Amino acid sequence: MTAETGARTKRLGVLALVALLGAVAAASDTGTAAGAEGERATVVLLHGLGRSERSMARLAGVLEAEGFRAVNLGYPSRAHTIRTLADTLAVELDACCADADTLHFVTHSLGGILVRIWEHEYEPENLGRVVMLSPPNQGSDVAERLPDRLLELVMGPASVQLGTDSASVPLRLPPADFELGIITGDASLNPLFSSWLPGDDDGLVAVESAWVEGADDFLVVPYTHTFIMYRERVMEEVVAFLRNGRFSTAHEQ
């Protein structure tokens, strides 16, 4: 091998090494970007009054399968007032989700009221979209018809604060100023309670009482208050709103 050939071979080797290092660096940069873009948004699920996190477990599984990070929180809904439950939620969210870049919520019934309180008081910068299932945003006349002592004995102190009188917590809250989709039902398994509610209802909450000013979309489905979160159509619409800020079905209001 001549000196000229050796030098040429050396230069080619250096160029090949530079190209290889450049490819590695590019792959590393791509991996970092993909990791940032692919970071999963967190969805916190909150059950309703008298229920547990088990009632939202199936929906949590669907959200995980759709690529979200699902945090299914339980809380002692029958043990405390709404004020104490909202304070408890704030502590739980700090523990589980303070570092989440985007924090979505899917709630059932009372869970939606707790999120409204938390959002109003803390104004979180990372709040994403919220889907409420059967929320008593305007209270429920069922709470007015049942004796307070009986209602509190069976369902706890929060239940007597979900009515439509001066003690109603939902009626004292401001309009929603975040991305909000509401799904509520118009089928009932309780004709007595339905007779106490105006218009169509889901057995516990009137359709008109689920609405709140500021909501971006509103969908009425033929399901009951108790089982709405288990329905395939509802789960599909939850995913649609979290992704697009709208339900896939034409909304009503």
Backbone as CSV, one residue per row, in Angstrom:
resi,resn,N_x,N_y,N_z,CA_x,CA_y,CA_z,C_x,C_y,C_z
1,MET,0.867,-1.196,0.000,0.000,0.000,0.000,0.896,1.235,0.000
2,THR,0.647,2.163,-0.954,1.436,3.373,-1.025,0.999,4.346,0.054
3,ALA,1.812,5.357,0.300,1.481,6.369,1.309,0.206,7.100,0.928
4,GLU,0.038,7.348,-0.400,-1.151,8.063,-0.861,-2.421,7.235,-0.617
5,THR,-2.298,5.921,-0.911,-3.451,5.037,-0.712,-3.796,4.933,0.767
6,GLY,-2.755,4.856,1.595,-2.989,4.765,3.035,-3.674,6.004,3.575
7,ALA,-3.264,7.171,3.111,-3.867,8.421,3.572,-5.325,8.506,3.140
8,ARG,-5.563,8.027,1.883,-6.945,8.059,1.379,-7.856,7.146,2.193
9,THR,-7.306,5.961,2.514,-8.074,5.010,3.310,-8.372,5.584,4.689
10,LYS,-7.388,6.279,5.241,-7.566,6.886,6.548,-8.644,7.948,6.524
11,ARG,-8.628,8.781,5.411,-9.643,9.829,5.304,-11.034,9.237,5.181
12,LEU,-11.149,8.167,4.410,-12.440,7.492,4.240,-12.933,6.932,5.584
13,GLY,-11.972,6.410,6.348,-12.337,5.862,7.654,-12.852,6.940,8.579
14,VAL,-12.183,8.104,8.544,-12.629,9.217,9.395,-14.018,9.679,8.986
15,LEU,-14.244,9.784,7.654,-15.551,10.215,7.164,-16.643,9.225,7.557
16,ALA,-16.310,7.932,7.492,-17.288,6.909,7.870,-17.625,7.011,9.354
17,LEU,-16.583,7.274,10.167,-16.809,7.418,11.605,-17.666,8.632,11.903
18,VAL,-17.395,9.751,11.206,-18.189,10.960,11.394,-19.646,10.705,11.016
19,ALA,-19.846,10.003,9.885,-21.210,9.698,9.436,-21.926,8.813,10.440
20,LEU,-21.173,7.836,10.992,-21.776,6.937,11.976,-22.182,7.685,13.235
21,LEU,-21.284,8.558,13.714,-21.597,9.339,14.904,-22.791,10.263,14.659
22,GLY,-22.835,10.822,13.433,-23.961,11.683,13.095,-25.277,10.916,13.092
23,ALA,-25.241,9.687,12.585,-26.452,8.861,12.559,-26.905,8.514,13.963
24,VAL,-25.935,8.199,14.844,-26.269,7.883,16.229,-26.900,9.094,16.911
25,ALA,-26.276,10.273,16.671,-26.798,11.493,17.279,-28.208,11.793,16.784
26,ALA,-28.421,11.596,15.465,-29.745,11.846,14.905,-30.770,10.899,15.499
27,ALA,-30.370,9.632,15.649,-31.292,8.656,16.234,-31.611,9.021,17.670
28,SER,-30.589,9.505,18.397,-30.800,9.915,19.781,-31.750,11.093,19.868
29,ASP,-31.551,12.098,18.965,-32.432,13.254,18.946,-33.867,12.846,18.626
30,THR,-34.012,11.937,17.649,-35.345,11.484,17.271,-36.021,10.778,18.428
31,GLY,-35.257,9.962,19.152,-35.818,9.233,20.284,-36.288,10.182,21.368
32,THR,-35.522,11.234,21.623,-35.909,12.204,22.640,-37.187,12.924,22.241
33,ALA,-37.273,13.339,20.974,-38.457,14.045,20.509,-39.680,13.137,20.556
34,ALA,-39.479,11.893,20.133,-40.602,10.965,20.140,-41.081,10.727,21.552
35,GLY,-40.137,10.669,22.485,-40.526,10.459,23.870,-41.348,11.622,24.396
36,ALA,-40.947,12.864,24.014,-41.678,14.031,24.473,-43.072,14.068,23.854
37,GLU,-43.136,13.802,22.521,-44.419,13.838,21.836,-45.322,12.703,22.302
38,GLY,-44.704,11.582,22.660,-45.485,10.414,23.015,-45.846,10.332,24.487
39,GLU,-45.510,11.357,25.267,-45.838,11.332,26.689,-47.344,11.276,26.872
40,ARG,-47.808,10.367,27.718,-49.239,10.149,27.863,-49.875,11.212,28.761
41,ALA,-50.972,11.754,28.301,-51.736,12.672,29.137,-52.380,11.884,30.269
42,THR,-52.471,12.494,31.431,-53.056,11.846,32.601,-54.547,12.147,32.672
43,VAL,-55.333,11.115,32.948,-56.775,11.270,33.154,-57.109,10.780,34.553
44,VAL,-57.645,11.659,35.377,-58.092,11.277,36.716,-59.578,10.940,36.650
45,LEU,-59.943,9.780,37.175,-61.339,9.365,37.229,-61.854,9.502,38.652
46,LEU,-63.035,10.093,38.802,-63.646,10.291,40.114,-65.063,9.732,40.108
47,HIS,-65.340,8.813,41.016,-66.656,8.195,41.105,-67.656,9.126,41.772
48,GLY,-68.889,8.673,41.867,-69.947,9.473,42.454,-70.236,9.138,43.898
49,LEU,-71.261,9.771,44.427,-71.649,9.607,45.823,-72.111,8.175,46.093
50,GLY,-71.562,7.592,47.145,-71.951,6.244,47.530,-71.322,5.150,46.688
51,ARG,-70.454,5.509,45.763,-69.788,4.518,44.908,-68.326,4.412,45.325
52,SER,-67.560,3.637,44.580,-66.131,3.501,44.836,-65.397,3.540,43.503
53,GLU,-64.079,3.501,43.560,-63.294,3.507,42.331,-63.581,2.301,41.446
54,ARG,-64.143,1.241,42.009,-64.477,0.066,41.198,-65.494,0.408,40.122
55,SER,-66.358,1.384,40.396,-67.378,1.750,39.413,-66.769,2.408,38.172
56,MET,-65.546,2.916,38.290,-64.891,3.573,37.161,-63.756,2.733,36.585
57,ALA,-63.578,1.520,37.098,-62.429,0.692,36.713,-62.467,0.302,35.235
58,ARG,-63.632,-0.062,34.748,-63.720,-0.469,33.345,-63.380,0.693,32.430
59,LEU,-63.909,1.866,32.734,-63.603,3.050,31.942,-62.120,3.396,32.021
60,ALA,-61.528,3.220,33.188,-60.082,3.458,33.336,-59.297,2.523,32.423
61,GLY,-59.721,1.270,32.332,-59.051,0.313,31.455,-59.154,0.717,29.992
62,VAL,-60.301,1.228,29.588,-60.476,1.686,28.207,-59.544,2.854,27.914
63,LEU,-59.436,3.783,28.851,-58.562,4.943,28.654,-57.097,4.524,28.557
64,GLU,-56.691,3.569,29.381,-55.323,3.050,29.301,-55.078,2.431,27.931
65,ALA,-56.044,1.660,27.447,-55.901,1.017,26.140,-55.838,2.041,25.011
66,GLU,-56.431,3.206,25.237,-56.419,4.273,24.232,-55.180,5.155,24.331
67,GLY,-54.279,4.818,25.255,-53.017,5.535,25.331,-52.902,6.576,26.413
68,PHE,-53.934,6.735,27.235,-53.864,7.677,28.342,-53.296,7.002,29.582
69,ARG,-52.789,7.799,30.490,-52.440,7.310,31.823,-53.646,7.554,32.716
70,ALA,-54.278,6.508,33.179,-55.502,6.630,33.970,-55.199,6.501,35.456
71,VAL,-55.674,7.467,36.241,-55.541,7.440,37.695,-56.950,7.390,38.274
72,ASN,-57.344,6.250,38.779,-58.696,6.033,39.275,-58.709,6.252,40.787
73,LEU,-59.151,7.437,41.204,-59.085,7.811,42.614,-60.353,7.421,43.363
74,GLY,-60.182,6.837,44.525,-61.293,6.602,45.429,-61.294,7.653,46.527
75,TYR,-62.463,7.934,47.085,-62.547,8.884,48.193,-63.772,8.533,49.038
76,PRO,-63.776,8.881,50.318,-64.875,8.499,51.230,-66.097,9.391,51.046
77,SER,-66.842,9.172,49.986,-67.896,10.096,49.581,-69.023,10.241,50.604
78,ARG,-69.264,9.221,51.404,-70.365,9.283,52.373,-69.920,9.712,53.770
79,ALA,-68.630,9.999,53.919,-68.109,10.275,55.259,-67.998,11.760,55.585
80,HIS,-68.009,12.631,54.566,-67.696,14.034,54.827,-68.593,14.974,54.027
81,THR,-68.505,16.241,54.371,-69.178,17.279,53.597,-68.450,17.464,52.261
82,ILE,-69.096,18.159,51.351,-68.471,18.427,50.053,-67.199,19.243,50.226
83,ARG,-67.189,20.186,51.169,-66.001,20.997,51.424,-64.799,20.126,51.795
84,THR,-65.007,19.195,52.714,-63.918,18.313,53.143,-63.490,17.386,52.009
85,LEU,-64.442,16.901,51.234,-64.107,16.017,50.114,-63.287,16.766,49.063
86,ALA,-63.618,18.034,48.825,-62.853,18.829,47.864,-61.425,19.060,48.365
87,ASP,-61.272,19.310,49.658,-59.928,19.464,50.237,-59.135,18.170,50.128
88,THR,-59.806,17.045,50.351,-59.153,15.742,50.225,-58.700,15.512,48.791
89,LEU,-59.541,15.889,47.837,-59.169,15.734,46.427,-57.922,16.536,46.091
90,ALA,-57.833,17.760,46.593,-56.666,18.597,46.312,-55.383,17.935,46.799
91,VAL,-55.434,17.336,47.976,-54.262,16.636,48.522,-53.912,15.429,47.657
92,GLU,-54.926,14.673,47.253,-54.703,13.487,46.423,-54.098,13.869,45.075
93,LEU,-54.562,14.942,44.493,-54.045,15.365,43.192,-52.604,15.836,43.296
94,ASP,-52.265,16.501,44.386,-50.869,16.893,44.597,-49.967,15.666,44.675
95,ALA,-50.477,14.615,45.308,-49.670,13.406,45.498,-49.504,12.608,44.214
96,CYS,-50.558,12.539,43.412,-50.509,11.645,42.246,-50.140,12.327,40.948
97,CYS,-50.444,13.612,40.836,-50.464,14.185,39.493,-49.889,15.596,39.382
98,ALA,-49.144,16.031,40.381,-48.620,17.397,40.365,-47.682,17.637,39.187
99,ASP,-47.013,16.581,38.727,-46.043,16.735,37.645,-46.627,16.433,36.277
100,ALA,-47.925,16.199,36.183,-48.545,15.885,34.894,-48.557,17.128,34.007
101,ASP,-48.101,16.990,32.765,-48.126,18.124,31.839,-49.557,18.519,31.493
102,THR,-50.405,17.512,31.278,-51.820,17.738,30.983,-52.648,16.833,31.881
103,LEU,-53.622,17.420,32.556,-54.423,16.678,33.520,-55.895,16.766,33.134
104,HIS,-56.410,15.668,32.571,-57.822,15.565,32.224,-58.591,14.927,33.376
105,PHE,-59.923,15.044,33.326,-60.785,14.399,34.321,-61.970,13.744,33.638
106,VAL,-62.376,12.602,34.182,-63.658,11.989,33.846,-64.346,11.709,35.169
107,THR,-65.539,12.272,35.354,-66.194,12.185,36.650,-67.598,11.616,36.518
108,HIS,-68.085,11.090,37.620,-69.472,10.665,37.698,-70.147,11.406,38.847
109,SER,-71.307,12.001,38.578,-72.155,12.589,39.604,-71.395,13.590,40.488
110,LEU,-71.302,13.316,41.789,-70.641,14.222,42.734,-69.204,14.529,42.337
111,GLY,-68.520,13.590,41.693,-67.135,13.820,41.286,-66.976,15.078,40.454
112,GLY,-67.973,15.383,39.623,-67.904,16.596,38.808,-67.972,17.865,39.632
113,ILE,-68.741,17.851,40.694,-68.838,19.020,41.568,-67.503,19.250,42.279
114,LEU,-66.854,18.185,42.686,-65.553,18.320,43.356,-64.513,18.922,42.419
115,VAL,-64.525,18.523,41.155,-63.582,19.089,40.188,-63.874,20.572,39.960
116,ARG,-65.137,20.948,39.907,-65.469,22.367,39.738,-64.944,23.196,40.911
117,ILE,-65.079,22.686,42.112,-64.563,23.407,43.280,-63.047,23.516,43.210
118,TRP,-62.384,22.403,42.930,-60.914,22.372,42.863,-60.406,23.328,41.785
119,GLU,-61.021,23.302,40.616,-60.570,24.170,39.530,-60.760,25.637,39.893
120,HIS,-61.885,25.963,40.513,-62.178,27.359,40.866,-61.204,27.886,41.909
121,GLU,-60.833,27.056,42.857,-60.000,27.517,43.959,-58.506,27.488,43.637
122,TYR,-58.073,26.544,42.795,-56.644,26.377,42.549,-56.204,26.869,41.166
123,GLU,-57.132,27.029,40.227,-56.830,27.497,38.877,-55.594,26.799,38.309
124,PRO,-55.615,25.473,38.207,-54.435,24.737,37.742,-54.084,25.055,36.294
125,GLU,-52.820,25.297,36.048,-52.372,25.636,34.702,-52.340,24.417,33.780
126,ASN,-52.267,23.215,34.359,-52.151,22.021,33.525,-53.493,21.331,33.285
127,LEU,-54.603,21.979,33.665,-55.904,21.355,33.466,-56.203,21.226,31.985
128,GLY,-56.558,20.008,31.586,-56.913,19.752,30.197,-58.425,19.799,30.015
129,ARG,-58.985,18.655,29.611,-60.420,18.572,29.354,-61.112,17.759,30.438
130,VAL,-62.380,18.065,30.645,-63.171,17.395,31.676,-64.436,16.834,31.029
131,VAL,-64.708,15.563,31.308,-65.976,14.959,30.907,-66.725,14.585,32.177
132,MET,-67.930,15.114,32.325,-68.770,14.797,33.488,-69.902,13.886,33.054
133,LEU,-70.106,12.807,33.794,-71.211,11.893,33.558,-72.283,12.135,34.624
134,SER,-73.476,12.480,34.192,-74.625,12.696,35.093,-74.311,13.617,36.267
135,PRO,-73.747,14.785,36.035,-73.415,15.676,37.152,-74.635,16.479,37.624
136,PRO,-74.826,16.640,38.922,-75.915,17.483,39.430,-75.484,18.947,39.485
137,ASN,-75.165,19.508,38.320,-74.619,20.864,38.284,-75.604,21.924,38.755
138,GLN,-76.891,21.628,38.656,-77.903,22.542,39.183,-78.617,21.926,40.390
139,GLY,-77.973,20.958,41.020,-78.578,20.277,42.149,-79.610,19.256,41.698
140,SER,-80.209,18.572,42.652,-81.233,17.574,42.351,-82.414,17.750,43.292
141,ASP,-83.622,17.731,42.725,-84.829,17.862,43.532,-85.074,16.641,44.404
142,VAL,-84.418,15.532,44.102,-84.549,14.345,44.949,-84.057,14.656,46.357
143,ALA,-82.970,15.402,46.448,-82.420,15.762,47.758,-83.382,16.644,48.549
144,GLU,-84.262,17.363,47.839,-85.223,18.228,48.518,-86.415,17.439,49.056
145,ARG,-86.760,16.352,48.389,-87.949,15.596,48.757,-87.710,14.654,49.936
146,LEU,-86.490,14.174,50.084,-86.186,13.238,51.162,-85.809,13.998,52.431
147,PRO,-86.208,13.517,53.599,-85.832,14.174,54.855,-84.318,14.231,55.021
148,ASP,-83.812,15.380,55.436,-82.363,15.546,55.569,-81.748,14.497,56.481
149,ARG,-82.410,14.214,57.594,-81.839,13.266,58.545,-81.705,11.877,57.928
150,LEU,-82.725,11.453,57.184,-82.687,10.144,56.525,-81.632,10.131,55.429
151,LEU,-81.600,11.196,54.636,-80.649,11.279,53.534,-79.217,11.236,54.044
152,GLU,-78.949,11.991,55.094,-77.594,12.015,55.645,-77.234,10.691,56.286
153,LEU,-78.194,10.045,56.931,-77.935,8.755,57.552,-77.529,7.711,56.522
154,VAL,-78.194,7.707,55.389,-77.952,6.695,54.358,-76.789,7.065,53.450
155,MET,-76.717,8.347,53.026,-75.753,8.736,51.996,-74.667,9.693,52.478
156,GLY,-74.750,10.148,53.730,-73.711,11.002,54.258,-74.008,12.480,54.108
157,PRO,-73.214,13.332,54.751,-73.487,14.782,54.787,-73.423,15.473,53.432
158,ALA,-72.646,14.938,52.495,-72.568,15.582,51.180,-73.898,15.533,50.451
159,SER,-74.687,14.504,50.720,-75.938,14.315,49.980,-76.925,15.453,50.207
160,VAL,-76.973,15.999,51.419,-77.932,17.070,51.706,-77.470,18.409,51.143
161,GLN,-76.265,18.451,50.592,-75.742,19.674,49.989,-75.897,19.682,48.474
162,LEU,-76.581,18.674,47.938,-76.741,18.548,46.489,-78.156,18.876,46.036
163,GLY,-78.898,19.566,46.875,-80.263,19.913,46.531,-80.343,21.175,45.686
164,THR,-81.507,21.829,45.734,-81.733,23.038,44.947,-82.123,24.231,45.827
165,ASP,-81.908,24.091,47.143,-82.259,25.176,48.064,-81.038,26.024,48.380
166,SER,-81.119,26.820,49.427,-80.025,27.731,49.770,-78.768,27.008,50.243
167,ALA,-78.901,25.735,50.628,-77.744,24.968,51.079,-77.032,24.263,49.926
168,SER,-77.526,24.445,48.715,-76.955,23.748,47.555,-75.554,24.256,47.230
169,VAL,-74.595,23.360,47.264,-73.220,23.727,46.895,-73.091,23.953,45.394
170,PRO,-73.628,23.076,44.536,-73.477,23.310,43.092,-74.015,24.653,42.628
171,LEU,-75.129,25.102,43.206,-75.730,26.356,42.759,-74.909,27.580,43.149
172,ARG,-73.969,27.415,44.062,-73.127,28.548,44.469,-71.828,28.623,43.666
173,LEU,-71.596,27.651,42.804,-70.359,27.631,42.032,-70.484,28.496,40.777
174,PRO,-69.373,29.078,40.308,-69.415,29.905,39.093,-69.526,29.029,37.846
175,PRO,-69.812,29.634,36.697,-69.840,28.863,35.444,-68.495,28.206,35.164
176,ALA,-68.511,27.185,34.335,-67.270,26.494,33.975,-66.443,27.381,33.058
177,ASP,-65.150,27.502,33.342,-64.258,28.260,32.464,-63.105,27.370,32.005
178,PHE,-63.424,26.104,31.764,-62.463,25.131,31.254,-63.171,24.286,30.208
179,GLU,-62.424,23.496,29.457,-63.035,22.665,28.419,-63.857,21.553,29.073
180,LEU,-65.158,21.574,28.837,-66.060,20.674,29.537,-67.075,20.044,28.596
181,GLY,-67.182,18.727,28.680,-68.225,17.994,27.988,-69.077,17.255,29.005
182,ILE,-70.386,17.284,28.837,-71.309,16.657,29.784,-72.124,15.593,29.064
183,ILE,-72.176,14.405,29.662,-73.032,13.326,29.174,-74.001,12.978,30.289
184,THR,-75.281,13.015,29.990,-76.273,12.661,30.999,-77.337,11.770,30.383
185,GLY,-78.085,11.082,31.232,-79.050,10.111,30.749,-80.490,10.578,30.870
186,ASP,-81.374,9.910,30.113,-82.801,10.200,30.219,-83.620,8.921,30.413
187,ALA,-82.970,7.884,30.970,-83.667,6.643,31.310,-83.620,6.468,32.823
188,SER,-84.682,5.921,33.398,-84.763,5.815,34.851,-85.222,4.432,35.284
189,LEU,-84.674,3.987,36.406,-85.110,2.755,37.053,-85.913,3.052,38.314
190,ASN,-86.135,4.340,38.576,-86.819,4.743,39.802,-87.966,5.701,39.479
191,PRO,-89.162,5.166,39.220,-90.286,6.036,38.842,-90.669,7.040,39.926
192,LEU,-90.465,6.693,41.204,-90.795,7.635,42.268,-89.904,8.862,42.193
193,PHE,-88.588,8.640,42.151,-87.674,9.769,42.064,-87.911,10.572,40.782
194,SER,-88.181,9.878,39.697,-88.417,10.575,38.424,-89.637,11.475,38.497
195,SER,-90.637,11.075,39.287,-91.839,11.893,39.428,-91.541,13.193,40.166
196,TRP,-90.428,13.243,40.888,-90.039,14.459,41.611,-89.174,15.388,40.770
197,LEU,-88.724,14.922,39.614,-87.773,15.676,38.806,-88.471,16.286,37.592
198,PRO,-88.072,17.486,37.202,-88.702,18.134,36.045,-88.192,17.566,34.724
199,GLY,-89.113,17.299,33.805,-88.710,16.848,32.474,-88.057,15.483,32.485
200,ASP,-87.226,15.234,31.482,-86.506,13.963,31.394,-85.430,13.894,32.468
201,ASP,-85.120,12.665,32.898,-84.127,12.499,33.960,-83.537,11.107,33.885
202,ASP,-82.515,10.878,34.701,-81.859,9.569,34.738,-82.167,8.800,36.019
203,GLY,-83.165,9.264,36.755,-83.542,8.628,38.006,-83.065,9.385,39.226
204,LEU,-82.063,10.229,39.061,-81.549,11.034,40.167,-81.302,12.496,39.791
205,VAL,-80.970,12.734,38.535,-80.661,14.092,38.076,-81.470,14.390,36.821
206,ALA,-82.172,15.506,36.821,-82.893,15.933,35.619,-81.900,16.326,34.535
207,VAL,-82.280,16.067,33.284,-81.400,16.421,32.175,-81.031,17.897,32.234
208,GLU,-82.005,18.752,32.487,-81.735,20.190,32.524,-80.835,20.590,33.687
209,SER,-80.786,19.765,34.728,-79.949,20.068,35.894,-78.498,19.633,35.713
210,ALA,-78.230,18.843,34.695,-76.846,18.412,34.433,-76.048,19.517,33.741
211,TRP,-76.740,20.387,33.037,-76.095,21.464,32.284,-75.500,22.513,33.209
212,VAL,-74.402,23.126,32.775,-73.850,24.272,33.470,-73.323,25.249,32.427
213,GLU,-73.486,26.517,32.691,-72.996,27.538,31.771,-71.491,27.398,31.576
214,GLY,-71.058,27.497,30.326,-69.643,27.377,30.003,-69.270,26.036,29.422
215,ALA,-70.174,25.067,29.479,-69.877,23.742,28.919,-69.740,23.848,27.404
216,ASP,-68.828,23.055,26.838,-68.568,23.093,25.401,-69.440,22.122,24.612
217,ASP,-69.888,21.062,25.251,-70.715,20.079,24.558,-71.603,19.371,25.575
218,PHE,-72.763,18.924,25.112,-73.762,18.335,26.003,-74.471,17.218,25.253
219,LEU,-74.435,16.022,25.799,-74.984,14.860,25.113,-75.940,14.116,26.033
220,VAL,-77.128,13.823,25.526,-78.118,13.050,26.274,-78.178,11.640,25.688
221,VAL,-78.061,10.648,26.555,-78.041,9.251,26.119,-79.127,8.470,26.866
222,PRO,-79.597,7.341,26.322,-80.713,6.603,26.932,-80.268,5.644,28.038
223,TYR,-79.559,6.181,29.032,-79.033,5.344,30.105,-79.377,5.955,31.467
224,THR,-79.222,5.149,32.506,-79.560,5.580,33.855,-78.351,6.160,34.583
225,HIS,-78.643,6.864,35.651,-77.597,7.482,36.470,-76.603,6.441,36.991
226,THR,-77.117,5.319,37.437,-76.283,4.325,38.108,-75.316,3.626,37.178
227,PHE,-75.729,3.377,35.938,-74.937,2.527,35.058,-74.368,3.240,33.836
228,ILE,-74.469,4.551,33.783,-74.060,5.277,32.585,-72.589,5.058,32.232
229,MET,-71.737,4.908,33.234,-70.296,4.809,32.962,-69.889,3.468,32.361
230,TYR,-70.795,2.482,32.381,-70.472,1.155,31.861,-70.808,0.996,30.382
231,ARG,-71.488,1.937,29.792,-71.987,1.787,28.434,-70.903,2.070,27.391
232,GLU,-70.834,1.207,26.385,-69.807,1.329,25.359,-69.870,2.680,24.648
233,ARG,-71.071,3.109,24.327,-71.206,4.382,23.623,-70.665,5.529,24.459
234,VAL,-70.947,5.499,25.751,-70.462,6.555,26.639,-68.942,6.546,26.696
235,MET,-68.348,5.375,26.808,-66.891,5.301,26.866,-66.259,5.815,25.580
236,GLU,-66.883,5.513,24.440,-66.366,6.024,23.167,-66.454,7.547,23.110
237,GLU,-67.541,8.100,23.617,-67.704,9.552,23.599,-66.746,10.242,24.561
238,VAL,-66.446,9.594,25.676,-65.458,10.142,26.617,-64.110,10.283,25.921
239,VAL,-63.693,9.226,25.240,-62.416,9.261,24.517,-62.446,10.344,23.442
240,ALA,-63.558,10.444,22.720,-63.666,11.448,21.659,-63.493,12.857,22.202
241,PHE,-64.128,13.151,23.331,-64.009,14.508,23.882,-62.603,14.775,24.401
242,LEU,-62.002,13.806,25.064,-60.646,14.016,25.574,-59.669,14.282,24.439
243,ARG,-59.910,13.687,23.287,-59.007,13.869,22.150,-59.317,15.132,21.339
244,ASN,-60.595,15.422,21.164,-60.977,16.452,20.198,-61.721,17.646,20.788
245,GLY,-62.123,17.564,22.054,-62.881,18.651,22.649,-64.329,18.706,22.211
246,ARG,-64.794,17.636,21.555,-66.185,17.512,21.124,-66.586,16.042,21.146
247,PHE,-67.863,15.792,21.392,-68.368,14.441,21.252,-68.538,14.121,19.774
248,SER,-68.508,12.845,19.457,-68.640,12.458,18.064,-70.092,12.500,17.602
249,THR,-71.029,12.442,18.549,-72.459,12.507,18.252,-72.928,13.952,18.367
250,ALA,-73.863,14.328,17.509,-74.417,15.686,17.566,-74.953,15.941,18.970
251,HIS,-74.619,17.087,19.523,-74.984,17.367,20.897,-76.344,18.040,21.004
252,GLU,-76.875,17.934,22.216,-78.152,18.587,22.522,-77.923,19.504,23.730
253,GLN,-78.738,20.555,23.822,-78.683,21.388,25.014,-79.942,22.234,25.112
